[in-house]
C-alpha cells in the first residue's frame, strides 16, 4: 500500500518483478513460513532459534561460492563468537517438543533465508525499497493463500490477540525489518549483513525478560555480549 500510494516511480520491468517475486518466496514464503510452521508443530522456540542462527555461517559459504565474497581471519573469529554466544543463550531448551516435520521445516527456513540473501545481493533491484518489498509480499501472499486453500480449513478468528499479532507481522516484520534488511544488503556484503541474525536469540531473550518477566541469567548476559562482539568484529573489520 505504501508503494502504491507514496512511490513516485511505479514503472516495473519484468526482470525486477521476477527478481523481487523470487526474493519474496524465499524470505516471506519459505523462511517465515518454515519457521512458523515448525513452531506450530511443537518445536521449541530455542531450537528454531538455534537452527536459524546457523544462517550467517551458511550464507558466508554461499557468498564465497556465488558472490566471491571473502572473510578475513578476524571476521571468521567474529562468526565463531556470534554463534557460540547464540548457542549459550538457548542450550537449556534444545530438544523440547522436537518432531521430524518441525525440524525439517526449520531447515527449510534456514536454507531459504540464506539463499534469499544471496539472491537479493546477486540480482540487486531496479525497484525502490518500497517497491521491492511490495512485490516480495505480493508473491508470498499468493504462495501462502494457495497453501492455505489446499491444506487448511480456511477461517480467521478476529480476536484482539490476532489483530495485534498480524499488525506486528505487517508493520514491524514485513515492512520494517525487511526494509532494513534490503537496505543493508544494498550497502554491505551478504556475509556481513547475515551476521546480524546472531543477535536474534539473545535479543529475544532480553526482550522476554523485559516484557514477559522471563528469567535472564548472567550466562544469558554473557552470551548476548559474546554475540554482540562477534557481530561487531564481522561488520567493522573491513571498514
C-alpha positions in Angstrom: 0.0 0.0 0.0 2.9 2.4 0.8 4.3 1.6 -2.7 1.0 2.2 -4.5 0.1 5.5 -2.8 3.5 7.1 -2.0 6.1 5.8 -4.5 6.8 8.3 -7.3 8.2 5.8 -9.7 5.8 2.9 -10.3 7.3 1.6 -13.5 8.3 -2.0 -13.1 10.3 -4.1 -15.5 9.6 -7.8 -16.0 13.1 -8.7 -14.6 12.6 -6.5 -11.5 9.2 -8.1 -10.9 10.6 -11.6 -11.3 13.6 -11.0 -9.0 11.5 -9.4 -6.3 8.9 -12.2 -6.5 11.6 -14.9 -6.1 13.0 -13.0 -3.1 9.5 -12.8 -1.6 9.0 -16.5 -1.9 12.3 -17.2 -0.3 12.1 -14.7 2.6 8.4 -14.2 3.4 7.2 -17.5 1.9 9.7 -20.3 2.8 11.8 -18.7 5.5 9.0 -17.2 7.7 6.6 -19.9 6.6 9.0 -22.6 7.6 9.7 -21.0 11.0 6.0 -20.5 11.9 5.1 -24.0 10.6 7.8 -25.5 12.8 6.5 -23.6 15.8 3.0 -24.8 15.1 4.3 -28.4 15.0 5.7 -28.1 18.5 9.4 -27.3 18.0 10.7 -25.2 20.9 11.5 -21.5 20.3 15.1 -22.2 21.5 15.7 -24.9 18.9 14.3 -23.0 16.0 16.4 -20.0 17.1 19.5 -22.2 17.1 18.6 -23.6 13.6 18.1 -20.1 12.2 21.2 -18.8 13.9 23.2 -21.1 11.6 22.2 -18.8 8.7 25.2 -16.5 8.8 27.5 -19.5 8.5 25.6 -21.0 5.6 25.3 -17.5 4.0 29.1 -17.0 4.3 29.7 -20.3 2.5 27.2 -19.5 -0.3 28.6 -15.9 -0.6 32.0 -17.3 -1.2 30.7 -19.6 -3.9 28.3 -17.3 -5.7 29.4 -13.8 -4.9 33.1 -14.3 -4.5 33.0 -12.7 -1.1 35.7 -13.5 1.3 36.1 -13.3 5.1 39.2 -12.2 6.9 40.6 -14.2 9.9 39.1 -11.6 12.2 35.7 -12.0 10.6 35.9 -15.8 10.9 36.6 -15.3 14.6 33.7 -12.9 14.8 31.4 -15.5 13.3 32.5 -18.1 15.9 31.9 -15.6 18.7 28.4 -14.8 17.4 27.5 -18.5 17.0 28.8 -19.5 20.5 27.1 -16.5 22.1 23.8 -17.6 20.5 24.3 -21.2 21.5 24.9 -20.2 25.1 21.5 -18.4 25.2 19.4 -21.4 24.0 21.2 -24.6 25.2 18.7 -25.1 28.0 15.8 -25.9 25.7 17.3 -27.7 22.7 15.2 -30.8 22.2 11.8 -30.0 23.9 8.9 -30.7 21.5 11.1 -31.8 18.6 9.4 -33.7 15.7 10.8 -34.5 12.3 8.3 -32.3 10.4 9.1 -29.4 12.7 12.8 -29.8 12.4 12.6 -30.2 8.6 10.5 -27.0 8.3 13.2 -25.2 10.4 15.9 -26.4 8.0 13.8 -25.1 5.0 13.6 -21.8 6.8 17.4 -21.8 7.3 18.3 -22.6 3.7 15.6 -20.3 2.2 16.8 -17.3 4.2 20.4 -17.9 3.2 19.6 -18.4 -0.5 17.3 -15.3 -0.3 20.1 -13.1 0.9 22.4 -14.4 -1.8 19.7 -14.0 -4.5 18.9 -10.4 -3.4 22.6 -9.4 -3.3 23.4 -11.0 -6.6 20.4 -9.7 -8.6 20.1 -6.3 -6.9 16.9 -4.4 -7.9 15.9 -1.5 -10.1 12.9 -1.0 -7.7 12.8 1.3 -4.7 12.9 -0.4 -1.3 9.1 0.0 -1.0 8.5 -1.4 -4.5 10.8 -4.3 -3.9 9.1 -5.1 -0.6 5.6 -4.7 -2.2 6.3 -7.4 -4.8 8.0 -9.6 -2.3 4.9 -9.5 -0.1 2.6 -10.0 -3.0 4.3 -13.2 -4.3 4.5 -14.6 -0.7 0.8 -13.8 -0.1 -0.2 -15.7 -3.3 2.0 -18.6 -2.2 0.5 -18.8 1.3 -3.0 -18.3 0.0 -2.5 -21.3 -2.3 -1.2 -23.5 0.6 -4.0 -22.4 2.9 -6.7 -23.2 0.4 -5.2 -26.6 -0.4 -4.2 -27.9 3.1 -6.1 -26.0 5.8 -9.6 -25.3 7.0 -9.6 -21.6 6.0 -11.0 -19.5 8.8 -10.0 -16.5 10.9 -11.0 -15.6 14.4 -10.6 -11.8 14.7 -9.6 -11.6 18.4 -7.5 -8.8 19.9 -4.5 -11.1 20.0 -4.9 -11.9 16.3 -5.2 -8.3 15.3 -2.1 -7.3 17.4 -0.1 -10.3 16.1 -0.9 -9.7 12.4 -0.3 -6.0 12.8 3.1 -6.7 14.3 3.9 -9.1 11.4 2.9 -6.5 8.8 4.4 -3.3 10.2 7.3 -4.5 12.3 8.5 -7.6 10.4 7.4 -7.4 6.7 7.6 -3.6 6.4 10.1 -2.5 9.0 12.6 -5.4 9.4 12.7 -6.5 5.8 13.1 -2.9 4.5 16.1 -2.6 6.8 17.4 -5.9 5.6 17.1 -4.9 1.9 18.9 -1.6 2.7 21.7 -3.4 4.5 22.2 -5.7 1.5 22.5 -2.7 -0.8 25.3 -1.2 1.3 27.1 -4.2 2.8 28.4 -7.7 1.9 25.9 -10.5 2.2 28.1 -12.3 4.8 28.4 -9.1 6.9 24.6 -8.5 6.8 23.7 -12.1 7.7 25.8 -12.0 10.9 23.1 -9.7 12.4 21.0 -12.9 12.7 23.3 -14.0 15.5 21.6 -11.3 17.6 18.1 -12.6 17.2 18.1 -15.2 20.0 19.9 -13.2 22.7 17.9 -10.0 22.0 14.7 -12.1 22.1 15.7 -13.4 25.5 16.4 -9.9 26.7 13.0 -8.7 25.4 11.3 -11.6 27.0 13.0 -10.6 30.3 11.8 -7.0 30.0 8.3 -7.6 28.6 7.3 -11.1 29.8 9.3 -11.1 33.0 11.1 -14.3 31.9 14.4 -15.3 33.5 17.6 -13.7 32.1 20.7 -15.1 33.8 24.3 -13.9 33.9 25.1 -16.7 31.5 22.5 -15.2 29.1 24.1 -11.8 29.5 27.5 -13.4 28.7 26.0 -15.0 25.6 24.5 -11.7 24.5 27.8 -9.9 25.0 29.6 -12.6 23.0 27.2 -12.3 20.1 27.5 -8.5 20.1 31.3 -8.7 20.0 31.1 -11.2 17.1 28.8 -9.1 15.0 30.9 -6.0 15.7 34.1 -7.8 14.5 32.5 -9.1 11.3 30.8 -5.8 10.3 33.6 -3.5 11.2 36.8 -5.3 10.3 36.7 -4.1 6.7 35.6 -0.6 7.3 
